[in-house]
């Protein structure tokens, strides 16, 4: 159970092959493998289109670098098949943290439809998934998709644009209540000249940078100084670097980031022990805003391993889809079949609703969104009926044996499986024939994947 829980929270669930790979490891060895993933080759993209893996569907040649729905399919493929599941899980976390919407980016970057720019941002987040927040903040401040999304490409000394500076403080670092409106205006001037060239690449436009001093309500420098000094325009990019360095290492930022990581990995409903959060924040600050040691500390903690938090976090649609495919099977199935259902589940990759990201938790479960999950469960279960029947051959002795097999394969915290057993026993007398296995295994998969219990990780 401990490894199952770990792979659901630090990845997207586990296929039978995943379990075979991780079960010989001790718990700490499994965490080490997940966290230190850079030792594992990142070759998953080369498997797209190969036999033995989930399929993709495209209008024409599959082109995830230029076609946004193909890019969405590639990411789902990676969630299902990557040997670095924690890297993809953290990339999804940062995609919500630095929420950027494709539609606005595409509207500005008409030359490539915005897909290249959005892929660039996701690849940056993936590369730095367990890096330090300071580097993430600096990179996102120069990211072309973010510059379009928050209008940084129009931020000049003649007309300072406040959007990025505000979100840098409110959403990306210290949080609400830790900045003033004067800070927002100062931050806008700090980033004047952080623009794009005609090919949508970041450029520091010195001529557009406002060179006067900028004073904040909080410390910028180690000596307590709150004023970024006046600088020549040619050196003006240092203003933004100084502000980012300061924000990344503030106590409020540390507390806010580690609390979000606690909510993501441990629980969004159980209030964390303040001492645990303080310890995580201390780890963050002692390691110069590095995320890797914080995540390792969370995964190894008693709080993460506490049985009371297992199956208590509401599953994001991307998590639900990837886990359902990993546990059910994928032969002959395409991740393209998940794109429209995911929209109906209220999560479209590359298209968070606003800069604050998706509303998490129970908000995922409107009537329509839950119906979309149930319909996707039906589609997947029917598609995999032959694979499921083959896998269940050893459980053909009785309906009860089949239910036991299916509930071990499709992990969900059922208090009772009596309703599943009643379904499996219903209809014609049990013979365990191939046709009966196909019908009942597929039907059970539909019921389990669409059940309330399966919507938790």
C-alpha positions as CSV (number, residue, x, y, z in Angstrom):
1,X,0.0,0.0,0.0
2,X,2.8,2.4,0.8
3,X,4.3,2.1,-2.7
4,X,0.9,2.4,-4.3
5,X,0.2,5.6,-2.3
6,X,3.7,6.9,-3.2
7,X,3.2,6.3,-6.9
8,X,-0.3,7.9,-6.9
9,X,0.9,11.1,-5.2
10,X,4.4,11.4,-6.6
11,X,3.3,10.1,-10.0
12,X,0.2,9.1,-11.8
13,X,-0.5,5.7,-10.4
14,X,1.2,2.5,-11.3
15,X,0.8,-0.1,-14.1
16,X,1.7,-3.7,-13.3
17,X,5.1,-3.1,-14.9
18,X,5.6,-0.1,-12.6
19,X,4.7,-2.1,-9.5
20,X,7.1,-4.9,-10.6
21,X,9.9,-2.3,-10.8
22,X,9.2,-0.5,-7.5
23,X,8.1,-3.4,-5.2
24,X,11.6,-4.8,-4.7
25,X,12.7,-1.5,-3.4
26,X,12.4,-0.3,0.2
27,X,10.3,2.8,0.8
28,X,13.2,5.1,1.1
29,X,14.8,3.6,-2.0
30,X,11.6,4.2,-3.9
31,X,11.6,7.8,-2.8
32,X,15.2,8.2,-3.8
33,X,14.5,6.8,-7.3
34,X,11.6,9.2,-7.7
35,X,13.4,12.3,-6.4
36,X,16.8,11.7,-8.1
37,X,15.3,11.0,-11.5
38,X,18.1,12.8,-13.4
39,X,20.0,9.5,-13.3
40,X,17.2,7.9,-15.4
41,X,17.2,8.5,-19.2
42,X,14.4,10.8,-20.4
43,X,13.6,8.9,-23.6
44,X,9.9,8.7,-23.3
45,X,9.2,10.9,-26.4
46,X,11.0,8.4,-28.6
47,X,8.3,5.8,-27.6
48,X,5.4,7.8,-29.1
49,X,3.9,5.8,-32.0
50,X,5.8,2.6,-31.0
51,X,4.0,-0.7,-30.3
52,X,3.3,-1.4,-26.7
53,X,2.4,2.1,-25.7
54,X,-0.7,4.2,-25.6
55,X,-1.6,5.7,-29.0
56,X,-2.1,9.2,-30.3
57,X,-4.5,10.7,-32.8
58,X,-3.8,13.6,-35.1
59,X,-5.1,15.3,-38.2
60,X,-2.1,14.6,-40.4
61,X,1.4,13.8,-39.1
62,X,1.7,13.9,-35.3
63,X,3.4,17.2,-34.6
64,X,3.4,18.1,-30.9
65,X,5.9,20.9,-31.5
66,X,3.5,22.9,-33.6
67,X,-0.1,21.5,-33.1
68,X,-1.5,22.3,-29.6
69,X,-3.7,19.2,-29.3
70,X,-0.8,17.0,-30.3
71,X,1.2,18.8,-27.6
72,X,-1.5,17.9,-25.1
73,X,-1.4,14.3,-26.2
74,X,2.4,14.2,-25.9
75,X,2.1,15.4,-22.3
76,X,-0.5,12.8,-21.4
77,X,1.7,10.2,-23.0
78,X,4.6,11.3,-20.8
79,X,2.4,11.1,-17.7
80,X,1.5,7.5,-18.5
81,X,4.9,6.2,-19.7
82,X,7.7,8.4,-18.3
83,X,10.2,6.6,-16.1
84,X,10.5,10.0,-14.3
85,X,6.9,10.2,-12.9
86,X,7.8,12.8,-10.3
87,X,9.2,15.1,-12.9
88,X,5.9,15.1,-14.8
89,X,4.0,15.5,-11.6
90,X,6.0,18.5,-10.6
91,X,5.7,19.9,-14.1
92,X,1.9,19.8,-13.7
93,X,2.2,21.5,-10.3
94,X,4.3,24.4,-11.8
95,X,1.9,24.6,-14.8
96,X,-0.8,25.5,-12.3
97,X,1.5,27.6,-10.2
98,X,2.7,29.7,-13.2
99,X,-0.7,29.3,-15.0
100,X,-0.4,30.5,-18.6
101,X,-3.2,30.1,-21.2
102,X,-2.6,29.0,-24.7
103,X,-5.4,31.0,-26.3
104,X,-4.0,34.4,-25.5
105,X,-0.5,33.3,-26.4
106,X,-1.7,32.0,-29.7
107,X,-3.6,35.2,-30.4
108,X,-0.4,37.2,-30.1
109,X,2.1,34.7,-31.7
110,X,0.1,34.0,-34.8
111,X,3.2,32.8,-36.7
112,X,3.3,29.4,-35.0
113,X,-0.1,29.4,-33.3
114,X,1.6,29.8,-29.9
115,X,2.3,26.1,-29.5
116,X,6.1,26.6,-29.7
117,X,6.0,29.2,-27.0
118,X,3.8,27.2,-24.7
119,X,5.9,24.1,-25.2
120,X,9.0,26.2,-24.4
121,X,7.4,27.1,-21.1
122,X,6.4,23.6,-20.2
123,X,9.8,22.3,-21.2
124,X,11.4,25.0,-18.9
125,X,9.2,23.9,-16.0
126,X,10.0,20.3,-16.7
127,X,13.8,20.9,-16.8
128,X,13.6,22.9,-13.5
129,X,10.8,20.8,-11.9
130,X,12.8,20.1,-8.7
131,X,15.3,23.0,-9.1
132,X,15.2,26.2,-7.0
133,X,12.4,28.8,-7.0
134,X,14.8,31.6,-7.7
135,X,15.8,30.1,-11.1
136,X,12.1,29.3,-11.8
137,X,11.1,32.9,-11.1
138,X,13.9,34.3,-13.2
139,X,13.2,32.0,-16.1
140,X,9.4,32.6,-16.0
141,X,10.1,36.4,-16.0
142,X,11.9,36.0,-19.3
143,X,9.5,33.3,-20.7
144,X,7.9,34.5,-24.0
145,X,4.6,32.8,-23.2
146,X,4.4,34.5,-19.8
147,X,5.5,37.8,-21.2
148,X,2.5,37.7,-23.6
149,X,0.1,36.2,-21.0
150,X,0.8,39.0,-18.4
151,X,1.5,41.8,-21.0
152,X,5.2,42.1,-20.1
153,X,6.0,42.5,-23.8
154,X,4.4,45.9,-23.6
155,X,6.1,47.0,-20.3
156,X,8.2,50.1,-21.1
157,X,9.2,53.2,-19.1
158,X,6.7,55.3,-21.1
159,X,3.9,53.0,-19.9
160,X,4.8,50.6,-17.1
161,X,2.7,47.5,-17.2
162,X,1.8,46.2,-13.7
163,X,0.4,42.7,-14.3
164,X,3.6,40.6,-14.0
165,X,5.0,42.6,-11.0
166,X,1.7,42.1,-9.1
167,X,1.5,38.4,-9.8
168,X,5.2,37.9,-9.1
169,X,4.5,39.0,-5.5
170,X,0.9,37.8,-5.0
171,X,0.9,34.4,-6.8
172,X,4.5,33.4,-7.5
173,X,6.2,34.4,-4.2
174,X,5.1,36.1,-0.9
175,X,1.3,36.0,-1.3
176,X,-1.7,38.3,-0.6
177,X,-1.1,40.7,2.2
178,X,2.6,41.0,1.8
179,X,2.8,43.8,-0.7
180,X,1.3,47.2,-1.3
181,X,0.1,49.0,-4.4
182,X,3.2,51.1,-4.3
183,X,5.2,47.8,-4.5
184,X,3.2,46.9,-7.6
185,X,4.1,50.1,-9.3
186,X,7.8,49.8,-8.3
187,X,7.9,46.2,-9.6
188,X,6.4,47.3,-12.9
189,X,9.2,49.8,-13.3
190,X,11.8,47.1,-12.3
191,X,10.7,45.0,-15.3
192,X,10.4,47.7,-17.9
193,X,12.3,46.6,-20.9
194,X,11.9,42.9,-20.3
195,X,10.2,42.5,-23.7
196,X,10.1,40.3,-26.8
197,X,11.7,40.8,-30.2
198,X,9.9,40.3,-33.5
199,X,10.6,36.6,-33.4
200,X,9.0,36.3,-29.9
201,X,12.3,35.7,-28.1
202,X,13.1,37.4,-24.9
203,X,15.1,40.6,-25.1
204,X,16.1,43.2,-22.6
205,X,15.4,46.5,-24.2
206,X,17.6,48.9,-22.3
207,X,16.1,52.0,-24.1
208,X,12.7,51.0,-22.6
209,X,14.0,50.6,-19.0
210,X,13.1,53.0,-16.3
211,X,16.4,53.8,-14.6
212,X,15.4,55.6,-11.4
213,X,15.6,54.0,-7.9
214,X,12.7,51.8,-6.8
215,X,11.7,51.5,-3.2
216,X,9.7,48.6,-1.7
217,X,7.9,48.0,1.6
218,X,10.0,44.9,2.3
219,X,13.7,44.2,2.3
220,X,15.5,43.6,-1.0
221,X,19.0,43.2,0.3
222,X,20.7,41.3,3.1
223,X,21.4,44.5,5.0
224,X,17.7,45.3,5.1
225,X,17.9,47.9,2.3
226,X,14.5,48.3,0.6
227,X,15.6,50.4,-2.4
228,X,16.9,49.1,-5.7
229,X,19.4,51.8,-6.7
230,X,19.3,53.9,-9.8
231,X,21.3,52.3,-12.6
232,X,22.4,53.0,-16.1
233,X,19.9,51.6,-18.6
234,X,22.4,49.1,-19.9
235,X,22.7,47.6,-16.4
236,X,18.9,47.8,-15.7
237,X,18.2,44.1,-16.0
238,X,19.9,43.7,-12.6
239,X,16.9,45.5,-11.1
240,X,14.7,42.5,-11.9
241,X,17.3,40.0,-10.7
242,X,17.6,41.8,-7.4
243,X,13.9,41.8,-6.8
244,X,13.6,38.1,-7.8
245,X,16.5,37.1,-5.5
246,X,14.9,38.9,-2.6
247,X,11.4,37.4,-3.2
248,X,12.7,33.9,-3.6
249,X,14.3,34.0,-0.2
250,X,11.7,35.7,1.9
251,X,10.2,33.7,4.8
252,X,6.7,34.3,3.5
253,X,7.6,32.8,0.1
254,X,9.2,29.8,1.8
255,X,6.1,29.2,3.9
256,X,3.7,29.7,1.0
257,X,5.6,27.4,-1.4
258,X,6.0,24.5,1.0
259,X,2.4,24.8,2.1
260,X,1.3,24.4,-1.5
261,X,3.6,21.4,-1.8
262,X,2.1,19.9,1.3
263,X,-1.4,20.4,-0.1
264,X,-0.3,18.7,-3.4
265,X,1.4,15.7,-1.9
266,X,-0.1,15.2,1.5
267,X,-3.5,16.7,2.0
268,X,-5.6,19.7,0.9
269,X,-8.2,19.1,3.6
270,X,-6.0,18.3,6.7
271,X,-4.5,21.5,8.2
272,X,-0.7,20.8,8.5
273,X,1.1,20.9,11.8
274,X,2.7,24.4,11.9
275,X,6.0,22.8,13.1
276,X,6.1,20.6,10.0
277,X,5.5,23.5,7.7
278,X,8.2,25.5,9.6
279,X,10.6,22.6,9.1
280,X,9.9,22.5,5.4
281,X,10.3,26.2,5.1
282,X,13.7,26.0,6.9
283,X,14.8,23.3,4.5
284,X,13.8,25.6,1.6
285,X,15.7,28.5,2.9
286,X,18.8,26.6,4.0
287,X,19.0,25.2,0.4
288,X,18.7,28.5,-1.4
289,X,15.0,27.9,-2.4
290,X,15.7,24.4,-3.8
291,X,12.6,22.3,-4.2
292,X,14.1,18.8,-4.4
293,X,15.1,18.5,-0.7
294,X,11.6,19.9,0.3
295,X,9.8,17.3,-1.7
296,X,12.1,14.5,-0.5
297,X,11.4,15.6,3.1
298,X,7.6,15.5,2.5
299,X,7.6,12.1,0.8
300,X,9.7,10.6,3.6
301,X,7.7,12.2,6.4
302,X,5.3,10.4,8.8
303,X,2.7,13.0,7.6
304,X,2.9,11.7,4.1
305,X,2.8,8.0,5.1
306,X,0.0,8.4,7.6
307,X,-2.8,6.0,6.6
308,X,-5.4,8.6,7.4
309,X,-4.3,10.7,4.4
310,X,-4.3,7.9,1.8
311,X,-7.0,8.4,-0.8
312,X,-8.0,11.8,0.6
313,X,-6.8,14.2,-2.1
314,X,-9.3,15.1,-4.9
315,X,-7.9,13.8,-8.2
316,X,-7.2,16.4,-10.9
317,X,-8.6,15.4,-14.3
318,X,-5.1,14.9,-15.7
319,X,-4.3,12.6,-12.7
320,X,-7.6,10.7,-13.1
321,X,-7.1,10.1,-16.9
322,X,-3.4,9.1,-16.7
323,X,-4.0,6.8,-13.7
324,X,-7.1,5.2,-15.2
325,X,-5.1,4.4,-18.4
326,X,-2.1,3.1,-16.5
327,X,-4.2,0.8,-14.3
328,X,-6.7,-0.3,-16.9
329,X,-4.5,-0.7,-19.9
330,X,-3.9,1.1,-23.2
331,X,-3.6,-1.4,-26.1
332,X,-5.5,0.1,-29.0
333,X,-6.4,3.2,-27.0
334,X,-5.4,6.8,-27.9
335,X,-4.8,9.6,-25.5
336,X,-6.6,11.7,-28.2
337,X,-9.8,10.2,-26.9
338,X,-9.2,11.9,-23.5
339,X,-8.9,15.5,-24.8
340,X,-12.6,16.4,-25.1
341,X,-13.5,14.5,-21.9
342,X,-10.9,16.4,-20.0
343,X,-12.4,19.7,-21.2
344,X,-15.7,18.5,-19.8
345,X,-13.9,17.5,-16.6
346,X,-12.8,21.2,-16.3
347,X,-9.1,20.8,-17.1
348,X,-7.6,21.4,-20.5
349,X,-3.8,21.2,-20.4
350,X,-2.1,24.4,-21.6
351,X,-5.3,26.3,-20.9
352,X,-5.8,27.2,-17.2
353,X,-8.7,29.5,-16.7
354,X,-6.8,32.5,-15.4
355,X,-3.5,33.5,-13.8
356,X,-4.6,31.9,-10.5
357,X,-4.8,28.5,-12.1
358,X,-7.5,25.9,-11.7
359,X,-9.8,25.9,-8.6
360,X,-8.7,22.7,-6.9
361,X,-10.2,20.2,-4.5
362,X,-14.0,19.5,-4.4
363,X,-14.5,22.2,-7.1
364,X,-13.4,19.6,-9.7
365,X,-16.7,17.7,-9.1
366,X,-19.6,19.5,-10.6
367,X,-22.4,17.3,-11.9
368,X,-21.2,17.7,-15.5
369,X,-17.5,17.1,-14.7
370,X,-18.4,13.9,-12.8
371,X,-20.5,12.7,-15.7
372,X,-17.6,13.3,-18.0
373,X,-15.4,11.2,-15.7
374,X,-18.0,8.4,-15.8
375,X,-18.3,8.6,-19.6
376,X,-14.5,8.4,-20.0
377,X,-14.5,5.4,-17.7
378,X,-17.0,3.7,-19.9
379,X,-15.1,4.5,-23.1
380,X,-11.8,3.2,-21.7
381,X,-13.3,0.1,-20.1
382,X,-15.1,-0.9,-23.3
383,X,-11.9,-0.3,-25.3
384,X,-9.9,-2.5,-23.0
385,X,-12.4,-5.4,-22.5
386,X,-10.2,-8.0,-24.3
387,X,-7.0,-6.9,-22.4
388,X,-8.8,-6.9,-19.1
389,X,-10.3,-10.4,-19.7
390,X,-6.9,-11.8,-20.6
391,X,-5.4,-10.3,-17.5
392,X,-8.2,-11.7,-15.4
393,X,-7.9,-15.3,-16.7
394,X,-6.6,-16.4,-13.3
395,X,-9.7,-15.0,-11.6
396,X,-12.3,-16.8,-13.6
397,X,-13.2,-19.2,-10.9
398,X,-16.0,-17.1,-9.4
399,X,-17.5,-13.6,-9.5
400,X,-15.9,-12.9,-6.2
401,X,-12.5,-13.8,-7.5
402,X,-13.0,-11.5,-10.5
403,X,-14.0,-8.6,-8.2
404,X,-11.0,-9.2,-6.0
405,X,-8.7,-9.1,-9.1
406,X,-10.3,-5.9,-10.5
407,X,-10.2,-4.0,-7.2
408,X,-6.5,-4.9,-6.7
409,X,-5.8,-3.7,-10.3
410,X,-7.9,-0.5,-10.1
411,X,-7.0,1.0,-6.8
412,X,-9.9,2.6,-4.9
413,X,-10.7,2.7,-1.1
414,X,-13.9,0.7,-1.1
415,X,-15.4,0.0,2.3
416,X,-17.4,-2.7,0.7
417,X,-17.4,-4.4,-2.6
418,X,-20.8,-6.0,-2.2
419,X,-22.3,-3.9,-5.0
420,X,-19.5,-4.9,-7.4
421,X,-20.0,-8.5,-6.4
422,X,-23.7,-8.2,-7.1
423,X,-23.0,-6.8,-10.5
424,X,-20.5,-9.6,-11.3
425,X,-22.9,-12.3,-10.1
426,X,-25.9,-10.8,-12.0
427,X,-27.4,-12.2,-15.2
428,X,-26.6,-15.7,-16.5
429,X,-25.1,-18.3,-14.2
430,X,-21.4,-17.9,-13.8
431,X,-19.2,-20.1,-16.1
432,X,-16.1,-18.0,-16.3
433,X,-16.1,-18.2,-20.1
434,X,-14.1,-15.8,-22.2
435,X,-17.2,-13.9,-23.2
436,X,-18.4,-13.6,-19.6
437,X,-14.9,-12.4,-18.5
438,X,-14.9,-9.8,-21.2
439,X,-18.3,-8.4,-20.3
440,X,-17.9,-8.5,-16.6
441,X,-14.3,-7.3,-16.3
442,X,-15.1,-4.4,-18.6
443,X,-18.3,-3.6,-16.7
444,X,-16.4,-3.7,-13.4
445,X,-13.8,-1.4,-14.7
446,X,-16.5,1.1,-15.7
447,X,-18.1,0.9,-12.3
448,X,-14.8,1.2,-10.4
449,X,-13.3,4.0,-12.5
450,X,-16.6,6.0,-12.4
451,X,-17.1,5.4,-8.7
452,X,-16.8,8.3,-6.1
453,X,-14.0,6.3,-4.4
454,X,-11.8,6.3,-7.5
455,X,-11.8,10.1,-7.7
456,X,-9.3,10.3,-4.9
457,X,-5.6,9.8,-4.9
